[in-house]
Amino acid sequence: MKKVPFKILAYLILCGLFAPAVLAQSDAVSVQGFFNMFKASESSEERFVFFFNTPNRYNENSAYDWLEAVNVYLNNSEKTKDSLAITHYKLVQSQIHHDLGDYDKSLAIAKELYANERSLGDDTRATLFELMDVTYSKLELYAKQMEIRKEKRELGLTENIAFYDIYSNLGLHRDAMKDYFENEKKNVSEKDYYGQAVFWNNVGTFLRLDKSYPTSLSNYKKAHGFINVYLNDVITEKSEKQETESKVLRAIIDGNIGKCHVLLKQYTEALPYLERSIDSIKVYNAGKYSTDLVENKLEIALCYLQLEDFEKATDYLSDGTRPIKLENVLKKNRLLASYYDKTDNFATASEYYKRNMRIRDSVEENKSDLWEKQLAAVVGEDKANAQRMMEEQRAALEKSRSDMIAKDEKISLVFISLIFTLLGFAGLVYAYLKSIKNQRLIAEQKHIIENSLVEKDSLLKEIHHRVKNNLQMVSSLLSLQTKNTRSKAAIEALEEGKSRVKAMALIHQKLYQHDDLSVIEMQGYIESLINSVQSVYKKGGHNINITVDAEDVELDIDRAIPFGLILNELVSNSFKYAFPKNEDNGKIYIHLRKIANQDGFFEYTDNGVGLPEDTDQRTNASMGIRLMNRLVNQLQSKLNIDKTSEGVRFWFNFK
């Protein structure tokens, strides 16, 4: 029998001693109820603090009950002209409207308080600004949201502000993710499991919105692991608010995993995650309007429609949940139209399609203008940050220049007392004039060089764009040839050729889309290449868990093209041969590392059926392996094949 460690034994004894007291306190709260405790508070300040520090406050009494009580307190405060109490109750009132999804009403009340925000205390002002921040986001007024965040920094309510979520909401998902990763990863410690869960969930969301679904799914699962570790940690003490927020976060992550499975058309796998997310949000976010809850219900309805379980689909579409966001309204109409279309009720389906068309026509023009203005605001903020940095540098230069001038003046005074003052001064004037002339020449040459570089970049981008278009035309010609060919072997050969042409075309596409035309960012290229291959092997490709580890690796075109063709062959072979039974536990791992002034390393593994025993004999006959050997030779290396482990492993070093 194993001995129980002393620390664990002591912890269990303490739990046994204090459990009755904790249970008694919990029973007292449940009997009295949060709503009654709120009303039993003696002052507006106590009610204000209790309200904003109580998680899941609507689990027994609805938000409307709270709103009715707050309205009574507010009316009494207005009669007695208690300005502090009026502020407290109006802020609580605004938060309740926000929780109910009535964002316009919430913002209207908050703006009344904002007009006199200088008279508010620090805690009240911080709560007001935080509420306005999230409300502007819900209303998609991102320019206003940026103004609020900048004002929070100016007032000292926060040291740093970030706009990652705003960039992503405006469609700049990849830029948002890069900035978020560079600036926030260093601030999350390894043992901060809750912070790690938030970080990887956000990274997964940026990637999902950028349509990198496999990589997004792996990040969501990483976040799910961290939040489970945090919740299962019985040693670290957590408040009731922290416990509730953590469970809500886990529910959101569950929903995000389900959404990724839906995007990958894995509807059966998505259902348990979406159902678990919906159940948890209802319990731990009771009474509050939740966009995640609405989106998860729409996603689960989509799953049941695709699985042709129309009864369950209609249960979720007709449960009374009202979407507020425009995209969710349009999606619900599309799902209802699809349901009626599948059930042969074409008249009703047509009505929902027309309803969506009317909605789009009514908001498209205004939203387009608003979107452009808000993008301009984001760009303006970036310019403002750059201008601020330039001004700081200019101030430092001015100070340095002032110091130099002071020194020159002292030197001049010394020379005045000497016989050779005039000669020294003349020399200084001559040197100064010469430096000005040299600076003008340098500036002119720099201007000429910059113009030349801009022209060169434009020409290079145009060349790469045309090469990509020509390769796409070749791919289209191969597709036409495939349709006119009956031989199965010929069709397979043409498809393989088309896949290789696409791999090369993708190289040129990435080049002209990248700011630096000399190199290609391999992580994004490999993900795009895998998505391209998956579109060809739809059935097999989507059940395979693919991990790509090539962050921060950039290669020039001479090495990127061989790599693209090698990867195209390896991934295609895995989809075609490695998983004949279409197993759900199929895995592919792609590792690429290149450190400056050192040899690079490439590794590709899968856990499929592996290579046949006569691989060496087939090497000379297989065009794919011969092609890979030649491509590896171009990289001045040798292809290594490991047949002893489970599946197959290809690897090589390169310069």
Buried (B, 14 or more C-beta within 10 A) or exposed (E): EEEEEEEEEEEEEEEEEEEEEEEEEEEEEEEEBBBEBBEEBEEBBEBBBBBBEBBBBBBBBBBEEBBEBBEEBBEEBBEEEBEBBBBBBBBBBBBBBBBBBBBEBBBEBBEEBBEEBEEBEEEBBBBBBBBBBBBBBBBBBBBBBBBBBBBBEEBEBEEEBBBBBBBBBBEBBBBBBBBBBEEBEEEBEEEBBBBBBBBBBBBBBBBBBBEBBBBBBBBBBBBBBBBBBBBEEEEEEBEEEBBBBBBBBBBBBBBBBBBBBBBBEBBEBBBEBBBBBBEBBBBBBBBBBBEBBBBBBBBBBBBBBBEEEBEBBBBBBEEEBEBBBEEBBBBBBBBBBBBBBBEEEEEBBEBBBEBBEEBEEEEEEEEEEBBEEBBEBBEEBEEEEEEEEEEEEEEEEEEEEEEEEEEEEEEEEEBEEEEEBEEBEEEBEEEEEEEEEEEEEEEEEEEEEEEEEEEEBEEBBEBBBEBBEEBBEBBEEBEEBBEEEEEEEEBEBBBBBBBBBBBBBBBBBBBBBBEEBEBBBBBBBBBBBBBBBBEBBEEBBBBBBBEBEBEEBBBEBEBBBBBBBBBBBBBBBBBBBBBEEEBEEBBBBBBBBBEEEEEBBBBBBBBBBBBEEEBEEEBEEBEBBEBBBEBBEBBEBEBEBBEEEEBBBBBBBBE
